[in-house]
Amino acid sequence: MASLEDRWEEATSGFNSEVCETWFTKLQEVYSEEKRTYHNLDSLREKLGHYNDIEGQIKNPRALLLAIFFQ
């Protein structure tokens, strides 16, 4: 299974790498906040696991990956 960072890089390939790194760090911080009892890194990994199950059927994987990260 691809890591969060691998999936992020897949979703943001071709974009400004510095901006993407900043956003990835911010997303990790937000998903790690103590107040997040459900929408946390574990939940994100679970959703990416479902993404893995249907990856071959997705017409626009980048759009779906970005939607998952920015839900």
PETADA-V141304 format. One record per pair of residues at least 24 apart in sequence whose ideal C-beta (glycine too) atoms are under 6 Angstrom apart, sorted by the first residue. I is the first residue (numbers start at 0). J is the second residue. Records with the same first field share a line. If there is no record, write none. Layout:
# PETADA-V141304
I=J + J
This chain:
# PETADA-V141304
6=47 + 64
10=61 + 64 + 65
26=68
